[in-house]
Amino acid sequence: MAEAGIGKTYLAAFDSLDFNRNLFVAHKEEILNQAELSFKNIRSNIKTGFFSGENKDSNCEILFATVQTLGQKQYLCDKYFKKDAFDYN
């Protein structure tokens, strides 16, 4: 397991620059909120959304999702995400 605070999220943000639709998955909403800030520091004009708890955004360039929500059987279908929905995840 990689240590906290060494720039993994910024690396992911830089790595995502050549892709249009991105999925970022974490196990805590707090991490997703921090990741959104990091991505916006690198890609300030992107539209972001969240797929966690009550939020089920879909019209965005970068979707931040929790494993717990995304992994539920009810969301693992074409109604929510087609198999090619993301360019980078």
PDB file of N, CA, C and O in Angstrom:
ATOM      1  N   MET A   1       0.846  -1.174   0.000  1.00  0.00           N
ATOM      2  CA  MET A   1       0.000   0.000   0.000  1.00  0.00           C
ATOM      3  C   MET A   1       0.894   1.242   0.000  1.00  0.00           C
ATOM      4  O   MET A   1       1.841   1.339   0.781  1.00  0.00           O
ATOM      5  N   ALA A   2       0.582   2.177  -0.879  1.00  0.00           N
ATOM      6  CA  ALA A   2       1.370   3.408  -0.958  1.00  0.00           C
ATOM      7  C   ALA A   2       1.012   4.344   0.187  1.00  0.00           C
ATOM      8  O   ALA A   2      -0.116   4.344   0.681  1.00  0.00           O
ATOM      9  N   GLU A   3       1.969   5.122   0.592  1.00  0.00           N
ATOM     10  CA  GLU A   3       1.766   6.051   1.697  1.00  0.00           C
ATOM     11  C   GLU A   3       0.929   7.249   1.279  1.00  0.00           C
ATOM     12  O   GLU A   3       0.890   7.618   0.105  1.00  0.00           O
ATOM     13  N   ALA A   4       0.262   7.852   2.254  1.00  0.00           N
ATOM     14  CA  ALA A   4      -0.538   9.046   2.004  1.00  0.00           C
ATOM     15  C   ALA A   4       0.373  10.246   1.820  1.00  0.00           C
ATOM     16  O   ALA A   4       1.438  10.330   2.433  1.00  0.00           O
ATOM     17  N   GLY A   5      -0.048  11.168   0.978  1.00  0.00           N
ATOM     18  CA  GLY A   5       0.655  12.431   0.848  1.00  0.00           C
ATOM     19  C   GLY A   5       1.854  12.439  -0.071  1.00  0.00           C
ATOM     20  O   GLY A   5       2.680  13.349   0.005  1.00  0.00           O
ATOM     21  N   ILE A   6       1.974  11.432  -0.954  1.00  0.00           N
ATOM     22  CA  ILE A   6       3.141  11.423  -1.830  1.00  0.00           C
ATOM     23  C   ILE A   6       2.793  11.762  -3.284  1.00  0.00           C
ATOM     24  O   ILE A   6       3.632  11.619  -4.173  1.00  0.00           O
ATOM     25  N   GLY A   7       1.559  12.209  -3.524  1.00  0.00           N
ATOM     26  CA  GLY A   7       1.213  12.728  -4.842  1.00  0.00           C
ATOM     27  C   GLY A   7       0.549  11.774  -5.809  1.00  0.00           C
ATOM     28  O   GLY A   7       0.531  12.041  -7.011  1.00  0.00           O
ATOM     29  N   LYS A   8       0.000  10.661  -5.323  1.00  0.00           N
ATOM     30  CA  LYS A   8      -0.644   9.705  -6.224  1.00  0.00           C
ATOM     31  C   LYS A   8      -1.828  10.331  -6.958  1.00  0.00           C
ATOM     32  O   LYS A   8      -2.034  10.059  -8.140  1.00  0.00           O
ATOM     33  N   THR A   9      -2.601  11.158  -6.276  1.00  0.00           N
ATOM     34  CA  THR A   9      -3.772  11.765  -6.905  1.00  0.00           C
ATOM     35  C   THR A   9      -3.348  12.767  -7.964  1.00  0.00           C
ATOM     36  O   THR A   9      -3.958  12.829  -9.032  1.00  0.00           O
ATOM     37  N   TYR A  10      -2.322  13.548  -7.692  1.00  0.00           N
ATOM     38  CA  TYR A  10      -1.828  14.478  -8.711  1.00  0.00           C
ATOM     39  C   TYR A  10      -1.283  13.715  -9.911  1.00  0.00           C
ATOM     40  O   TYR A  10      -1.468  14.138 -11.052  1.00  0.00           O
ATOM     41  N   LEU A  11      -0.619  12.602  -9.662  1.00  0.00           N
ATOM     42  CA  LEU A  11      -0.126  11.770 -10.756  1.00  0.00           C
ATOM     43  C   LEU A  11      -1.298  11.282 -11.610  1.00  0.00           C
ATOM     44  O   LEU A  11      -1.221  11.308 -12.838  1.00  0.00           O
ATOM     45  N   ALA A  12      -2.377  10.838 -10.969  1.00  0.00           N
ATOM     46  CA  ALA A  12      -3.565  10.397 -11.705  1.00  0.00           C
ATOM     47  C   ALA A  12      -4.163  11.547 -12.507  1.00  0.00           C
ATOM     48  O   ALA A  12      -4.587  11.348 -13.646  1.00  0.00           O
ATOM     49  N   ALA A  13      -4.202  12.743 -11.933  1.00  0.00           N
ATOM     50  CA  ALA A  13      -4.743  13.910 -12.639  1.00  0.00           C
ATOM     51  C   ALA A  13      -3.916  14.237 -13.879  1.00  0.00           C
ATOM     52  O   ALA A  13      -4.470  14.482 -14.951  1.00  0.00           O
ATOM     53  N   PHE A  14      -2.606  14.240 -13.736  1.00  0.00           N
ATOM     54  CA  PHE A  14      -1.740  14.494 -14.892  1.00  0.00           C
ATOM     55  C   PHE A  14      -1.893  13.379 -15.931  1.00  0.00           C
ATOM     56  O   PHE A  14      -1.937  13.645 -17.132  1.00  0.00           O
ATOM     57  N   ASP A  15      -1.973  12.149 -15.468  1.00  0.00           N
ATOM     58  CA  ASP A  15      -2.084  11.007 -16.358  1.00  0.00           C
ATOM     59  C   ASP A  15      -3.403  11.011 -17.136  1.00  0.00           C
ATOM     60  O   ASP A  15      -3.482  10.430 -18.218  1.00  0.00           O
ATOM     61  N   SER A  16      -4.420  11.651 -16.605  1.00  0.00           N
ATOM     62  CA  SER A  16      -5.741  11.673 -17.234  1.00  0.00           C
ATOM     63  C   SER A  16      -5.898  12.764 -18.300  1.00  0.00           C
ATOM     64  O   SER A  16      -6.936  12.839 -18.957  1.00  0.00           O
ATOM     65  N   LEU A  17      -4.892  13.594 -18.473  1.00  0.00           N
ATOM     66  CA  LEU A  17      -5.019  14.751 -19.372  1.00  0.00           C
ATOM     67  C   LEU A  17      -5.399  14.393 -20.808  1.00  0.00           C
ATOM     68  O   LEU A  17      -6.084  15.173 -21.469  1.00  0.00           O
ATOM     69  N   ASP A  18      -4.980  13.257 -21.292  1.00  0.00           N
ATOM     70  CA  ASP A  18      -5.264  12.876 -22.680  1.00  0.00           C
ATOM     71  C   ASP A  18      -6.579  12.130 -22.854  1.00  0.00           C
ATOM     72  O   ASP A  18      -6.862  11.618 -23.937  1.00  0.00           O
ATOM     73  N   PHE A  19      -7.371  12.064 -21.815  1.00  0.00           N
ATOM     74  CA  PHE A  19      -8.624  11.315 -21.858  1.00  0.00           C
ATOM     75  C   PHE A  19      -9.804  12.239 -21.578  1.00  0.00           C
ATOM     76  O   PHE A  19      -9.684  13.211 -20.833  1.00  0.00           O
ATOM     77  N   ASN A  20     -10.951  11.920 -22.188  1.00  0.00           N
ATOM     78  CA  ASN A  20     -12.132  12.781 -22.065  1.00  0.00           C
ATOM     79  C   ASN A  20     -13.009  12.442 -20.871  1.00  0.00           C
ATOM     80  O   ASN A  20     -13.476  13.338 -20.168  1.00  0.00           O
ATOM     81  N   ARG A  21     -13.231  11.183 -20.642  1.00  0.00           N
ATOM     82  CA  ARG A  21     -14.145  10.781 -19.568  1.00  0.00           C
ATOM     83  C   ARG A  21     -13.393   9.841 -18.637  1.00  0.00           C
ATOM     84  O   ARG A  21     -12.917   8.784 -19.051  1.00  0.00           O
ATOM     85  N   ASN A  22     -13.293  10.244 -17.372  1.00  0.00           N
ATOM     86  CA  ASN A  22     -12.463   9.553 -16.394  1.00  0.00           C
ATOM     87  C   ASN A  22     -13.271   9.102 -15.189  1.00  0.00           C
ATOM     88  O   ASN A  22     -14.245   9.745 -14.796  1.00  0.00           O
ATOM     89  N   LEU A  23     -12.849   7.986 -14.611  1.00  0.00           N
ATOM     90  CA  LEU A  23     -13.455   7.468 -13.395  1.00  0.00           C
ATOM     91  C   LEU A  23     -12.376   7.373 -12.326  1.00  0.00           C
ATOM     92  O   LEU A  23     -11.331   6.760 -12.541  1.00  0.00           O
ATOM     93  N   PHE A  24     -12.635   7.981 -11.179  1.00  0.00           N
ATOM     94  CA  PHE A  24     -11.722   7.922 -10.038  1.00  0.00           C
ATOM     95  C   PHE A  24     -12.488   7.250  -8.910  1.00  0.00           C
ATOM     96  O   PHE A  24     -13.544   7.735  -8.503  1.00  0.00           O
ATOM     97  N   VAL A  25     -11.968   6.137  -8.402  1.00  0.00           N
ATOM     98  CA  VAL A  25     -12.656   5.351  -7.381  1.00  0.00           C
ATOM     99  C   VAL A  25     -11.829   5.326  -6.101  1.00  0.00           C
ATOM    100  O   VAL A  25     -10.612   5.143  -6.135  1.00  0.00           O
ATOM    101  N   ALA A  26     -12.506   5.513  -4.979  1.00  0.00           N
ATOM    102  CA  ALA A  26     -11.862   5.445  -3.663  1.00  0.00           C
ATOM    103  C   ALA A  26     -12.857   4.850  -2.665  1.00  0.00           C
ATOM    104  O   ALA A  26     -14.033   4.673  -2.981  1.00  0.00           O
ATOM    105  N   HIS A  27     -12.388   4.553  -1.495  1.00  0.00           N
ATOM    106  CA  HIS A  27     -13.247   3.922  -0.493  1.00  0.00           C
ATOM    107  C   HIS A  27     -13.895   4.906   0.483  1.00  0.00           C
ATOM    108  O   HIS A  27     -14.728   4.501   1.293  1.00  0.00           O
ATOM    109  N   LYS A  28     -13.531   6.184   0.423  1.00  0.00           N
ATOM    110  CA  LYS A  28     -14.120   7.188   1.325  1.00  0.00           C
ATOM    111  C   LYS A  28     -14.472   8.456   0.553  1.00  0.00           C
ATOM    112  O   LYS A  28     -13.735   8.882  -0.336  1.00  0.00           O
ATOM    113  N   GLU A  29     -15.603   9.047   0.904  1.00  0.00           N
ATOM    114  CA  GLU A  29     -16.015  10.296   0.263  1.00  0.00           C
ATOM    115  C   GLU A  29     -15.009  11.411   0.515  1.00  0.00           C
ATOM    116  O   GLU A  29     -14.798  12.267  -0.344  1.00  0.00           O
ATOM    117  N   GLU A  30     -14.394  11.402   1.681  1.00  0.00           N
ATOM    118  CA  GLU A  30     -13.380  12.416   2.001  1.00  0.00           C
ATOM    119  C   GLU A  30     -12.239  12.390   0.976  1.00  0.00           C
ATOM    120  O   GLU A  30     -11.759  13.438   0.546  1.00  0.00           O
ATOM    121  N   ILE A  31     -11.817  11.198   0.596  1.00  0.00           N
ATOM    122  CA  ILE A  31     -10.759  11.064  -0.412  1.00  0.00           C
ATOM    123  C   ILE A  31     -11.239  11.586  -1.756  1.00  0.00           C
ATOM    124  O   ILE A  31     -10.483  12.237  -2.477  1.00  0.00           O
ATOM    125  N   LEU A  32     -12.498  11.304  -2.098  1.00  0.00           N
ATOM    126  CA  LEU A  32     -13.050  11.795  -3.367  1.00  0.00           C
ATOM    127  C   LEU A  32     -13.086  13.318  -3.403  1.00  0.00           C
ATOM    128  O   LEU A  32     -12.758  13.920  -4.425  1.00  0.00           O
ATOM    129  N   ASN A  33     -13.477  13.940  -2.306  1.00  0.00           N
ATOM    130  CA  ASN A  33     -13.522  15.407  -2.253  1.00  0.00           C
ATOM    131  C   ASN A  33     -12.126  16.004  -2.409  1.00  0.00           C
ATOM    132  O   ASN A  33     -11.948  16.998  -3.113  1.00  0.00           O
ATOM    133  N   GLN A  34     -11.146  15.404  -1.761  1.00  0.00           N
ATOM    134  CA  GLN A  34      -9.766  15.872  -1.891  1.00  0.00           C
ATOM    135  C   GLN A  34      -9.249  15.645  -3.306  1.00  0.00           C
ATOM    136  O   GLN A  34      -8.536  16.486  -3.853  1.00  0.00           O
ATOM    137  N   ALA A  35      -9.607  14.515  -3.895  1.00  0.00           N
ATOM    138  CA  ALA A  35      -9.171  14.203  -5.254  1.00  0.00           C
ATOM    139  C   ALA A  35      -9.754  15.193  -6.253  1.00  0.00           C
ATOM    140  O   ALA A  35      -9.069  15.614  -7.185  1.00  0.00           O
ATOM    141  N   GLU A  36     -11.009  15.564  -6.062  1.00  0.00           N
ATOM    142  CA  GLU A  36     -11.624  16.542  -6.963  1.00  0.00           C
ATOM    143  C   GLU A  36     -10.831  17.853  -6.954  1.00  0.00           C
ATOM    144  O   GLU A  36     -10.596  18.445  -8.008  1.00  0.00           O
ATOM    145  N   LEU A  37     -10.428  18.298  -5.785  1.00  0.00           N
ATOM    146  CA  LEU A  37      -9.631  19.530  -5.692  1.00  0.00           C
ATOM    147  C   LEU A  37      -8.297  19.385  -6.434  1.00  0.00           C
ATOM    148  O   LEU A  37      -7.867  20.305  -7.130  1.00  0.00           O
ATOM    149  N   SER A  38      -7.656  18.241  -6.284  1.00  0.00           N
ATOM    150  CA  SER A  38      -6.382  17.997  -6.979  1.00  0.00           C
ATOM    151  C   SER A  38      -6.575  17.998  -8.492  1.00  0.00           C
ATOM    152  O   SER A  38      -5.799  18.616  -9.221  1.00  0.00           O
ATOM    153  N   PHE A  39      -7.607  17.308  -8.959  1.00  0.00           N
ATOM    154  CA  PHE A  39      -7.869  17.263 -10.400  1.00  0.00           C
ATOM    155  C   PHE A  39      -8.181  18.658 -10.938  1.00  0.00           C
ATOM    156  O   PHE A  39      -7.735  19.016 -12.028  1.00  0.00           O
ATOM    157  N   LYS A  40      -8.938  19.442 -10.185  1.00  0.00           N
ATOM    158  CA  LYS A  40      -9.272  20.798 -10.646  1.00  0.00           C
ATOM    159  C   LYS A  40      -8.059  21.718 -10.625  1.00  0.00           C
ATOM    160  O   LYS A  40      -8.017  22.690 -11.379  1.00  0.00           O
ATOM    161  N   ASN A  41      -7.084  21.438  -9.791  1.00  0.00           N
ATOM    162  CA  ASN A  41      -5.836  22.209  -9.824  1.00  0.00           C
ATOM    163  C   ASN A  41      -5.078  21.948 -11.118  1.00  0.00           C
ATOM    164  O   ASN A  41      -4.391  22.836 -11.623  1.00  0.00           O
ATOM    165  N   ILE A  42      -5.197  20.755 -11.651  1.00  0.00           N
ATOM    166  CA  ILE A  42      -4.505  20.382 -12.884  1.00  0.00           C
ATOM    167  C   ILE A  42      -5.363  20.680 -14.112  1.00  0.00           C
ATOM    168  O   ILE A  42      -4.853  21.122 -15.142  1.00  0.00           O
ATOM    169  N   ARG A  43      -6.657  20.436 -13.995  1.00  0.00           N
ATOM    170  CA  ARG A  43      -7.589  20.589 -15.119  1.00  0.00           C
ATOM    171  C   ARG A  43      -8.729  21.507 -14.670  1.00  0.00           C
ATOM    172  O   ARG A  43      -9.828  21.036 -14.378  1.00  0.00           O
ATOM    173  N   SER A  44      -8.471  22.790 -14.616  1.00  0.00           N
ATOM    174  CA  SER A  44      -9.404  23.737 -14.004  1.00  0.00           C
ATOM    175  C   SER A  44     -10.750  23.858 -14.706  1.00  0.00           C
ATOM    176  O   SER A  44     -11.726  24.261 -14.073  1.00  0.00           O
ATOM    177  N   ASN A  45     -10.838  23.530 -15.968  1.00  0.00           N
ATOM    178  CA  ASN A  45     -12.095  23.701 -16.708  1.00  0.00           C
ATOM    179  C   ASN A  45     -12.941  22.440 -16.805  1.00  0.00           C
ATOM    180  O   ASN A  45     -13.934  22.427 -17.532  1.00  0.00           O
ATOM    181  N   ILE A  46     -12.578  21.391 -16.099  1.00  0.00           N
ATOM    182  CA  ILE A  46     -13.330  20.146 -16.206  1.00  0.00           C
ATOM    183  C   ILE A  46     -14.620  20.189 -15.405  1.00  0.00           C
ATOM    184  O   ILE A  46     -14.728  20.892 -14.400  1.00  0.00           O
ATOM    185  N   LYS A  47     -15.593  19.425 -15.872  1.00  0.00           N
ATOM    186  CA  LYS A  47     -16.841  19.256 -15.140  1.00  0.00           C
ATOM    187  C   LYS A  47     -16.722  17.954 -14.355  1.00  0.00           C
ATOM    188  O   LYS A  47     -16.453  16.899 -14.930  1.00  0.00           O
ATOM    189  N   THR A  48     -16.921  18.027 -13.062  1.00  0.00           N
ATOM    190  CA  THR A  48     -16.790  16.854 -12.204  1.00  0.00           C
ATOM    191  C   THR A  48     -18.147  16.460 -11.632  1.00  0.00           C
ATOM    192  O   THR A  48     -19.084  17.258 -11.605  1.00  0.00           O
ATOM    193  N   GLY A  49     -18.231  15.223 -11.178  1.00  0.00           N
ATOM    194  CA  GLY A  49     -19.447  14.730 -10.546  1.00  0.00           C
ATOM    195  C   GLY A  49     -19.097  13.641  -9.555  1.00  0.00           C
ATOM    196  O   GLY A  49     -17.963  13.166  -9.496  1.00  0.00           O
ATOM    197  N   PHE A  50     -20.100  13.255  -8.774  1.00  0.00           N
ATOM    198  CA  PHE A  50     -19.902  12.241  -7.738  1.00  0.00           C
ATOM    199  C   PHE A  50     -20.945  11.143  -7.862  1.00  0.00           C
ATOM    200  O   PHE A  50     -22.106  11.400  -8.182  1.00  0.00           O
ATOM    201  N   PHE A  51     -20.516   9.921  -7.606  1.00  0.00           N
ATOM    202  CA  PHE A  51     -21.399   8.761  -7.594  1.00  0.00           C
ATOM    203  C   PHE A  51     -21.178   8.064  -6.266  1.00  0.00           C
ATOM    204  O   PHE A  51     -20.392   7.124  -6.144  1.00  0.00           O
ATOM    205  N   SER A  52     -21.908   8.565  -5.274  1.00  0.00           N
ATOM    206  CA  SER A  52     -21.718   8.098  -3.912  1.00  0.00           C
ATOM    207  C   SER A  52     -22.903   8.534  -3.073  1.00  0.00           C
ATOM    208  O   SER A  52     -23.390   9.655  -3.219  1.00  0.00           O
ATOM    209  N   GLY A  53     -23.367   7.666  -2.204  1.00  0.00           N
ATOM    210  CA  GLY A  53     -24.485   8.037  -1.346  1.00  0.00           C
ATOM    211  C   GLY A  53     -25.675   8.495  -2.152  1.00  0.00           C
ATOM    212  O   GLY A  53     -26.170   7.758  -3.004  1.00  0.00           O
ATOM    213  N   GLU A  54     -26.143   9.709  -1.893  1.00  0.00           N
ATOM    214  CA  GLU A  54     -27.301  10.266  -2.605  1.00  0.00           C
ATOM    215  C   GLU A  54     -26.950  10.817  -3.984  1.00  0.00           C
ATOM    216  O   GLU A  54     -27.839  10.991  -4.817  1.00  0.00           O
ATOM    217  N   ASN A  55     -25.685  11.093  -4.236  1.00  0.00           N
ATOM    218  CA  ASN A  55     -25.253  11.661  -5.521  1.00  0.00           C
ATOM    219  C   ASN A  55     -25.081  10.560  -6.557  1.00  0.00           C
ATOM    220  O   ASN A  55     -24.383   9.572  -6.326  1.00  0.00           O
ATOM    221  N   LYS A  56     -25.729  10.746  -7.703  1.00  0.00           N
ATOM    222  CA  LYS A  56     -25.594   9.806  -8.814  1.00  0.00           C
ATOM    223  C   LYS A  56     -25.396  10.603 -10.097  1.00  0.00           C
ATOM    224  O   LYS A  56     -26.160  10.467 -11.053  1.00  0.00           O
ATOM    225  N   ASP A  57     -24.360  11.436 -10.103  1.00  0.00           N
ATOM    226  CA  ASP A  57     -24.072  12.268 -11.271  1.00  0.00           C
ATOM    227  C   ASP A  57     -23.642  11.392 -12.446  1.00  0.00           C
ATOM    228  O   ASP A  57     -23.089  10.308 -12.261  1.00  0.00           O
ATOM    229  N   SER A  58     -23.905  11.877 -13.645  1.00  0.00           N
ATOM    230  CA  SER A  58     -23.464  11.121 -14.815  1.00  0.00           C
ATOM    231  C   SER A  58     -22.938  12.030 -15.920  1.00  0.00           C
ATOM    232  O   SER A  58     -22.097  11.606 -16.712  1.00  0.00           O
ATOM    233  N   ASN A  59     -23.409  13.255 -15.989  1.00  0.00           N
ATOM    234  CA  ASN A  59     -23.016  14.174 -17.058  1.00  0.00           C
ATOM    235  C   ASN A  59     -21.788  14.973 -16.632  1.00  0.00           C
ATOM    236  O   ASN A  59     -21.896  16.144 -16.266  1.00  0.00           O
ATOM    237  N   CYS A  60     -20.619  14.330 -16.684  1.00  0.00           N
ATOM    238  CA  CYS A  60     -19.387  14.991 -16.256  1.00  0.00           C
ATOM    239  C   CYS A  60     -18.202  14.357 -16.966  1.00  0.00           C
ATOM    240  O   CYS A  60     -18.303  13.273 -17.540  1.00  0.00           O
ATOM    241  N   GLU A  61     -17.092  15.051 -16.914  1.00  0.00           N
ATOM    242  CA  GLU A  61     -15.866  14.534 -17.525  1.00  0.00           C
ATOM    243  C   GLU A  61     -15.098  13.619 -16.570  1.00  0.00           C
ATOM    244  O   GLU A  61     -14.492  12.632 -16.987  1.00  0.00           O
ATOM    245  N   ILE A  62     -15.136  13.961 -15.304  1.00  0.00           N
ATOM    246  CA  ILE A  62     -14.491  13.115 -14.302  1.00  0.00           C
ATOM    247  C   ILE A  62     -15.510  12.780 -13.229  1.00  0.00           C
ATOM    248  O   ILE A  62     -16.089  13.663 -12.596  1.00  0.00           O
ATOM    249  N   LEU A  63     -15.715  11.482 -13.040  1.00  0.00           N
ATOM    250  CA  LEU A  63     -16.655  11.008 -12.040  1.00  0.00           C
ATOM    251  C   LEU A  63     -15.872  10.426 -10.877  1.00  0.00           C
ATOM    252  O   LEU A  63     -15.018   9.559 -11.060  1.00  0.00           O
ATOM    253  N   PHE A  64     -16.170  10.908  -9.688  1.00  0.00           N
ATOM    254  CA  PHE A  64     -15.540  10.432  -8.457  1.00  0.00           C
ATOM    255  C   PHE A  64     -16.557   9.530  -7.755  1.00  0.00           C
ATOM    256  O   PHE A  64     -17.639   9.981  -7.381  1.00  0.00           O
ATOM    257  N   ALA A  65     -16.202   8.253  -7.579  1.00  0.00           N
ATOM    258  CA  ALA A  65     -17.153   7.279  -7.045  1.00  0.00           C
ATOM    259  C   ALA A  65     -16.556   6.497  -5.888  1.00  0.00           C
ATOM    260  O   ALA A  65     -15.354   6.234  -5.848  1.00  0.00           O
ATOM    261  N   THR A  66     -17.419   6.130  -4.950  1.00  0.00           N
ATOM    262  CA  THR A  66     -16.965   5.241  -3.882  1.00  0.00           C
ATOM    263  C   THR A  66     -17.130   3.800  -4.341  1.00  0.00           C
ATOM    264  O   THR A  66     -18.048   3.474  -5.094  1.00  0.00           O
ATOM    265  N   VAL A  67     -16.240   2.955  -3.881  1.00  0.00           N
ATOM    266  CA  VAL A  67     -16.294   1.529  -4.178  1.00  0.00           C
ATOM    267  C   VAL A  67     -17.619   0.958  -3.687  1.00  0.00           C
ATOM    268  O   VAL A  67     -18.243   0.146  -4.370  1.00  0.00           O
ATOM    269  N   GLN A  68     -18.044   1.385  -2.501  1.00  0.00           N
ATOM    270  CA  GLN A  68     -19.249   0.850  -1.885  1.00  0.00           C
ATOM    271  C   GLN A  68     -20.486   1.113  -2.747  1.00  0.00           C
ATOM    272  O   GLN A  68     -21.339   0.236  -2.884  1.00  0.00           O
ATOM    273  N   THR A  69     -20.591   2.298  -3.324  1.00  0.00           N
ATOM    274  CA  THR A  69     -21.756   2.629  -4.147  1.00  0.00           C
ATOM    275  C   THR A  69     -21.623   2.026  -5.539  1.00  0.00           C
ATOM    276  O   THR A  69     -22.545   1.370  -6.024  1.00  0.00           O
ATOM    277  N   LEU A  70     -20.509   2.240  -6.166  1.00  0.00           N
ATOM    278  CA  LEU A  70     -20.294   1.769  -7.533  1.00  0.00           C
ATOM    279  C   LEU A  70     -20.394   0.250  -7.638  1.00  0.00           C
ATOM    280  O   LEU A  70     -20.829  -0.273  -8.663  1.00  0.00           O
ATOM    281  N   GLY A  71     -20.000  -0.450  -6.599  1.00  0.00           N
ATOM    282  CA  GLY A  71     -20.000  -1.904  -6.627  1.00  0.00           C
ATOM    283  C   GLY A  71     -21.336  -2.568  -6.363  1.00  0.00           C
ATOM    284  O   GLY A  71     -21.432  -3.794  -6.410  1.00  0.00           O
ATOM    285  N   GLN A  72     -22.370  -1.786  -6.088  1.00  0.00           N
ATOM    286  CA  GLN A  72     -23.685  -2.367  -5.847  1.00  0.00           C
ATOM    287  C   GLN A  72     -24.279  -2.887  -7.152  1.00  0.00           C
ATOM    288  O   GLN A  72     -24.192  -2.232  -8.190  1.00  0.00           O
ATOM    289  N   LYS A  73     -24.871  -4.050  -7.087  1.00  0.00           N
ATOM    290  CA  LYS A  73     -25.414  -4.716  -8.277  1.00  0.00           C
ATOM    291  C   LYS A  73     -26.366  -3.817  -9.062  1.00  0.00           C
ATOM    292  O   LYS A  73     -26.381  -3.860 -10.292  1.00  0.00           O
ATOM    293  N   GLN A  74     -27.145  -3.018  -8.379  1.00  0.00           N
ATOM    294  CA  GLN A  74     -28.125  -2.157  -9.055  1.00  0.00           C
ATOM    295  C   GLN A  74     -27.481  -1.115  -9.958  1.00  0.00           C
ATOM    296  O   GLN A  74     -28.139  -0.600 -10.862  1.00  0.00           O
ATOM    297  N   TYR A  75     -26.204  -0.790  -9.735  1.00  0.00           N
ATOM    298  CA  TYR A  75     -25.514   0.214 -10.542  1.00  0.00           C
ATOM    299  C   TYR A  75     -24.590  -0.393 -11.589  1.00  0.00           C
ATOM    300  O   TYR A  75     -24.080   0.321 -12.452  1.00  0.00           O
ATOM    301  N   LEU A  76     -24.372  -1.692 -11.525  1.00  0.00           N
ATOM    302  CA  LEU A  76     -23.493  -2.364 -12.479  1.00  0.00           C
ATOM    303  C   LEU A  76     -24.294  -2.827 -13.694  1.00  0.00           C
ATOM    304  O   LEU A  76     -24.415  -4.021 -13.971  1.00  0.00           O
ATOM    305  N   CYS A  77     -24.835  -1.839 -14.407  1.00  0.00           N
ATOM    306  CA  CYS A  77     -25.659  -2.148 -15.572  1.00  0.00           C
ATOM    307  C   CYS A  77     -25.596  -0.987 -16.564  1.00  0.00           C
ATOM    308  O   CYS A  77     -25.133   0.105 -16.234  1.00  0.00           O
ATOM    309  N   ASP A  78     -26.065  -1.240 -17.772  1.00  0.00           N
ATOM    310  CA  ASP A  78     -26.035  -0.214 -18.824  1.00  0.00           C
ATOM    311  C   ASP A  78     -26.895   1.001 -18.507  1.00  0.00           C
ATOM    312  O   ASP A  78     -26.678   2.074 -19.070  1.00  0.00           O
ATOM    313  N   LYS A  79     -27.865   0.849 -17.614  1.00  0.00           N
ATOM    314  CA  LYS A  79     -28.694   1.999 -17.241  1.00  0.00           C
ATOM    315  C   LYS A  79     -27.825   3.108 -16.642  1.00  0.00           C
ATOM    316  O   LYS A  79     -28.079   4.291 -16.867  1.00  0.00           O
ATOM    317  N   TYR A  80     -26.814   2.724 -15.890  1.00  0.00           N
ATOM    318  CA  TYR A  80     -25.926   3.700 -15.267  1.00  0.00           C
ATOM    319  C   TYR A  80     -24.634   3.891 -16.044  1.00  0.00           C
ATOM    320  O   TYR A  80     -24.212   5.021 -16.288  1.00  0.00           O
ATOM    321  N   PHE A  81     -24.011   2.792 -16.432  1.00  0.00           N
ATOM    322  CA  PHE A  81     -22.715   2.883 -17.112  1.00  0.00           C
ATOM    323  C   PHE A  81     -22.602   1.822 -18.193  1.00  0.00           C
ATOM    324  O   PHE A  81     -22.675   0.627 -17.909  1.00  0.00           O
ATOM    325  N   LYS A  82     -22.427   2.252 -19.409  1.00  0.00           N
ATOM    326  CA  LYS A  82     -22.124   1.304 -20.484  1.00  0.00           C
ATOM    327  C   LYS A  82     -20.682   0.848 -20.298  1.00  0.00           C
ATOM    328  O   LYS A  82     -19.897   1.524 -19.633  1.00  0.00           O
ATOM    329  N   LYS A  83     -20.338  -0.270 -20.869  1.00  0.00           N
ATOM    330  CA  LYS A  83     -18.997  -0.839 -20.675  1.00  0.00           C
ATOM    331  C   LYS A  83     -17.889   0.081 -21.158  1.00  0.00           C
ATOM    332  O   LYS A  83     -16.767   0.011 -20.656  1.00  0.00           O
ATOM    333  N   ASP A  84     -18.185   0.944 -22.126  1.00  0.00           N
ATOM    334  CA  ASP A  84     -17.180   1.872 -22.642  1.00  0.00           C
ATOM    335  C   ASP A  84     -17.432   3.319 -22.186  1.00  0.00           C
ATOM    336  O   ASP A  84     -17.045   4.266 -22.870  1.00  0.00           O
ATOM    337  N   ALA A  85     -18.075   3.475 -21.038  1.00  0.00           N
ATOM    338  CA  ALA A  85     -18.455   4.805 -20.536  1.00  0.00           C
ATOM    339  C   ALA A  85     -17.246   5.680 -20.212  1.00  0.00           C
ATOM    340  O   ALA A  85     -17.335   6.906 -20.285  1.00  0.00           O
ATOM    341  N   PHE A  86     -16.131   5.071 -19.859  1.00  0.00           N
ATOM    342  CA  PHE A  86     -14.964   5.837 -19.435  1.00  0.00           C
ATOM    343  C   PHE A  86     -13.768   5.532 -20.329  1.00  0.00           C
ATOM    344  O   PHE A  86     -13.547   4.393 -20.739  1.00  0.00           O
ATOM    345  N   ASP A  87     -13.001   6.584 -20.618  1.00  0.00           N
ATOM    346  CA  ASP A  87     -11.767   6.441 -21.386  1.00  0.00           C
ATOM    347  C   ASP A  87     -10.608   6.036 -20.486  1.00  0.00           C
ATOM    348  O   ASP A  87      -9.644   5.415 -20.934  1.00  0.00           O
ATOM    349  N   TYR A  88     -10.715   6.397 -19.210  1.00  0.00           N
ATOM    350  CA  TYR A  88      -9.607   6.201 -18.271  1.00  0.00           C
ATOM    351  C   TYR A  88     -10.203   5.955 -16.893  1.00  0.00           C
ATOM    352  O   TYR A  88     -11.055   6.712 -16.430  1.00  0.00           O
ATOM    353  N   ASN A  89      -9.742   4.878 -16.237  1.00  0.00           N
ATOM    354  CA  ASN A  89     -10.226   4.601 -14.888  1.00  0.00           C
ATOM    355  C   ASN A  89      -9.161   3.886 -14.095  1.00  0.00           C
ATOM    356  O   ASN A  89      -9.374   3.562 -12.926  1.00  0.00           O
TER     357      ASN A  89
END
